[in-house]
Amino acid sequence: MEVSVVLVLQARGLGDLLAAVPALRALRRAEPRSKIVLAAPHRLEQIVDLISSVDELVPTADPAALIWDGPAPELAVNLHGADGASARALADTGADRIIGHRSPALPKLAGPRWDPEAHVVDRWCRLLESEGIVADRRNLGLVPPVASLSRRDCVVVHIGAGAPARRWPPERFAAVVRHLLVLGRDVVLTGDPFEREIAVQVAAQAGLPDDRVLAGRQNLTDLAATVAEASLVISGDTGVAHLATAFGTRTVLLFGPTPPRRGGPPAHLLGRHAVLWAGQVGDPDGRSPDPGLLRIGVPEVVSAVDAQLDKQDWADSTRSRYRRVG
């Protein structure tokens, strides 16, 4: 018996994939007997495995480069965007049915209009609900992978982001790291391989040993495990922030130039996240740090960090007391 195929396109980064998790799980519930194939960048495969709703990954870093040589999917779902390239890519697969936002590239597609102000998690859930597929926006959690080297209770300082506009200056990160070291905290610096030089610079300015610079030395599974075990993650608006949300790790998040209402932690989870935002919208793909992001100073971040660590320490001590009583 031939199994029907549901092809899902989400050829963006880590944060976008994690924001699509409730939608992917909704598709799994709606199509329990179908084979769900995700077209996404190959580097995300280790995280895709943690979602437990995808049967196969078709490596796709760009919608225009999607190669589909199998039978026409019964259903194709566009969780990538409302751009012409992604709409055409799914149409070219010969799918019997397409779910996506309205696009000039597919005039016959009667999907909802793209709302640029929608929260990214809500956007994909609404898209499926427009076709009668129930989606639970709270279903963001992931089971942490097994760490190859445990760094339990460390503070993760993620110095990178997908574009320079969303990268807080290295010297400011270094000032926060120095504060954490004074507090006696175990600090590690994370980032992508191309950001290792920045991380090394931050470590040198903060007096952090080289072996605490993990940027460029971890695969995605190890990074995820480190985030899951951390007592706190300090990060800009990037994929690691979404990882922390998925694992329930406390955060201090520096937003700019994109407002947190579009991609920050969902409202029901804000109790675990300190979100800093200066209120100034700009170009998220800009080539220099956004002026709004630069309005967030070191004192504000340090104050938020101290408050989050106090909450975590209180929670840890409470759990310890309950264990002793029990």
C-alpha positions in Angstrom: 0.0 0.0 0.0 1.4 3.4 -1.0 1.8 5.8 1.8 0.7 9.4 1.2 3.2 12.1 1.6 2.9 15.5 3.3 5.7 17.8 2.2 6.5 20.8 4.5 8.8 23.6 3.4 10.7 25.5 6.1 14.1 26.4 4.6 15.2 28.9 7.2 17.2 28.9 10.4 17.1 27.2 13.8 14.7 29.7 15.4 12.3 29.5 12.5 12.3 25.7 12.7 11.6 25.8 16.4 8.8 28.3 16.0 7.2 25.8 13.6 7.2 22.9 16.0 3.5 23.3 17.1 2.5 23.4 13.5 4.6 20.3 12.6 3.0 18.4 15.5 -0.4 19.5 14.5 0.2 18.0 11.0 1.4 14.8 12.6 -1.8 14.5 14.6 -3.9 15.4 11.5 -2.0 13.0 9.2 -1.0 10.0 11.5 -0.7 7.6 8.6 1.1 9.9 6.2 4.9 10.3 5.7 5.8 13.8 6.7 8.8 15.1 4.8 10.5 18.3 5.8 12.4 20.5 3.4 14.9 22.3 5.6 18.6 23.0 5.8 20.7 19.8 6.4 22.5 21.4 9.4 19.2 21.3 11.3 18.8 17.5 11.1 19.9 16.9 14.7 17.2 19.2 16.0 14.6 17.8 13.5 15.1 14.5 15.2 14.1 16.0 18.6 10.7 17.2 17.3 9.4 13.6 16.8 7.0 14.6 14.1 9.1 14.4 10.9 9.8 11.1 9.1 12.4 12.4 6.5 14.5 15.5 5.9 15.1 16.7 2.3 18.1 19.1 2.6 16.9 22.5 1.4 18.6 25.7 2.3 16.7 27.8 -0.4 13.2 27.2 -1.7 14.4 27.7 -5.2 16.8 24.8 -4.8 14.2 22.3 -3.6 14.6 19.1 -5.4 11.6 16.8 -5.3 11.9 13.6 -7.4 9.3 11.5 -5.6 5.6 11.0 -6.4 3.5 14.1 -6.1 2.7 14.8 -2.4 -0.9 14.5 -1.3 -0.4 17.7 0.6 2.3 20.5 0.6 2.5 23.0 3.4 4.4 26.3 3.2 5.8 27.1 6.6 8.5 29.2 4.9 6.8 32.4 3.9 4.5 34.1 1.4 7.3 34.7 -1.1 7.0 33.7 -4.7 10.0 31.3 -4.6 8.5 29.1 -1.8 5.0 29.1 -3.4 6.4 28.1 -6.8 8.7 25.4 -5.3 5.7 23.6 -3.8 3.6 24.1 -6.9 6.3 22.5 -9.0 6.1 19.3 -6.9 2.7 18.6 -8.4 1.1 18.4 -4.9 -2.6 17.6 -4.9 -3.3 20.2 -2.3 -1.2 23.2 -1.0 -1.6 25.0 2.3 0.0 28.4 2.3 -0.5 32.1 2.6 -1.8 34.0 -0.4 0.9 34.7 -2.9 0.9 36.5 -6.3 2.9 33.5 -7.6 -0.1 31.2 -6.9 -3.2 33.3 -7.6 -5.5 30.3 -7.1 -4.2 29.6 -3.6 -7.0 30.8 -1.2 -4.9 30.9 1.9 -5.0 33.7 4.6 -3.3 37.0 4.0 0.3 37.4 5.4 0.3 39.4 8.6 3.8 40.9 9.2 2.9 41.7 12.8 1.8 38.2 13.8 3.9 36.2 16.3 5.8 33.6 14.2 4.4 30.6 16.3 0.8 32.0 16.0 1.3 32.6 12.2 1.9 29.0 11.4 -0.8 27.7 13.7 -3.4 30.1 12.2 -2.4 28.9 8.7 -3.2 25.3 9.6 -6.4 26.3 11.5 -7.6 28.1 8.3 -7.7 24.6 6.8 -9.4 23.0 9.8 -6.2 21.6 11.4 -6.1 22.2 15.2 -2.8 23.4 16.5 -1.6 23.9 20.1 0.6 27.0 20.4 1.9 25.7 23.7 3.4 22.6 22.2 6.9 24.0 21.9 8.9 21.7 24.2 11.7 19.4 23.2 13.2 16.5 25.1 16.9 17.5 25.7 19.5 15.4 23.9 22.1 13.5 25.9 25.2 15.7 26.5 28.6 14.3 25.5 30.1 16.5 28.2 27.8 17.8 31.0 27.9 21.5 31.9 25.0 21.5 34.3 24.1 24.9 35.8 26.5 26.9 33.7 25.5 30.3 32.3 25.5 30.3 28.5 26.4 33.6 26.9 25.5 33.4 23.2 27.4 36.1 21.4 26.1 35.6 17.9 23.1 36.2 15.7 22.1 35.6 12.1 22.9 39.2 11.1 25.2 42.0 12.5 22.1 44.1 13.2 21.1 41.6 16.0 24.6 41.3 17.6 25.1 43.2 20.8 28.7 44.6 20.9 31.5 42.2 22.1 32.7 44.6 24.8 29.3 44.7 26.4 29.1 41.0 26.5 32.5 41.0 28.0 31.3 43.3 30.8 28.4 41.0 31.6 30.8 38.0 31.6 33.1 39.8 34.1 30.1 40.4 36.4 29.2 36.7 36.2 32.8 35.7 37.0 32.8 38.0 40.1 29.6 36.1 41.2 31.5 32.8 40.9 29.4 31.5 38.0 30.6 29.0 35.5 30.3 30.8 32.1 30.6 29.4 28.6 30.5 31.3 25.3 28.6 29.9 22.4 28.2 30.9 18.8 28.5 29.6 15.2 31.9 28.7 13.7 32.2 32.1 11.9 31.6 33.8 15.2 34.4 32.1 17.1 36.8 35.1 16.6 34.2 37.3 18.3 33.8 34.9 21.2 37.6 34.7 21.7 37.7 38.5 21.8 34.9 38.5 24.4 36.8 35.9 26.5 40.0 37.8 26.4 38.4 41.1 27.5 36.5 39.3 30.3 39.4 37.2 31.6 37.5 33.9 30.7 39.7 30.9 30.0 39.9 29.7 26.4 38.4 26.3 27.2 35.2 28.1 28.1 34.8 29.3 24.5 32.6 26.7 22.9 31.7 28.8 19.8 32.7 26.8 16.7 33.5 23.7 18.7 30.1 22.2 19.2 27.7 20.5 16.8 24.0 21.4 17.1 23.3 18.4 19.5 26.0 19.5 21.9 24.8 23.1 21.8 21.3 22.0 22.5 22.4 19.9 25.4 24.4 22.8 26.9 21.4 25.1 26.6 19.1 22.5 28.2 21.5 22.0 31.2 22.2 25.7 31.7 20.9 27.7 34.7 20.6 30.8 32.4 21.0 31.7 28.8 21.9 35.3 27.8 21.3 35.8 24.1 20.1 38.1 21.4 17.2 37.4 19.0 18.5 34.2 17.5 18.0 30.4 17.4 19.6 29.7 20.8 16.8 31.9 22.4 14.2 29.5 20.9 16.2 26.5 22.1 16.1 27.8 25.6 12.3 28.3 25.3 12.0 24.7 24.1 13.9 23.3 27.0 12.4 25.6 29.7 15.8 27.3 30.5 15.7 30.7 32.0 16.9 33.5 29.7 17.8 37.2 29.5 17.0 38.1 25.9 18.2 41.2 24.1 15.7 42.2 21.3 16.3 44.6 18.5 15.7 45.5 15.8 12.7 43.1 15.6 10.2 43.5 18.4 9.7 40.5 20.8 5.9 40.5 20.0 6.8 38.9 16.6 9.3 36.3 17.7 9.9 36.4 21.5 8.9 33.8 24.0 5.1 33.3 23.9 3.1 35.1 26.6 2.3 32.0 28.6 6.1 31.4 29.1 7.2 34.9 30.0 7.6 34.0 33.6 10.9 32.3 32.8 12.2 34.9 30.4 13.5 38.5 30.9 13.0 40.2 27.6 14.8 43.5 27.0 13.5 45.7 24.2 14.1 49.4 23.6 11.0 49.8 21.5 12.8 50.8 18.3 12.1 48.8 15.1 14.7 48.5 12.4 16.2 46.2 9.7 16.8 42.7 11.1 19.3 42.0 8.3 21.3 45.2 8.7 25.1 45.1 8.5 25.8 46.9 11.8 24.3 46.7 15.3 20.8 48.2 15.3 20.5 51.6 17.1 17.6 50.2 19.1 19.6 47.2 20.2 22.4 49.5 21.2 20.0 51.4 23.5 20.1 48.3 25.8 23.0 49.0 28.1 25.2 46.8 30.3 23.5 47.9 33.6 20.1 46.8 32.4 21.4 43.4 31.3 23.3 42.9 34.6 20.2 43.8 36.6 18.1 41.3 34.6 20.8 38.6 34.9 20.9 39.0 38.7 17.1 38.8 39.0 17.0 35.6 36.9 19.8 33.9 38.8 18.1 34.7 42.1 14.9 33.1 40.8 16.9 30.0 39.6 18.8 29.7 42.9 15.5 30.0 44.8 13.9 27.3 42.6 17.0 25.0 43.1 17.0 25.4 46.8 13.3 24.7 47.0 13.6 21.5 45.0 16.5 20.5 47.2 14.5 21.0 50.4 11.6 19.0 49.0 14.0 16.1 48.1 15.3 16.0 51.6 11.8 16.1 53.2 10.7 13.3 50.8 
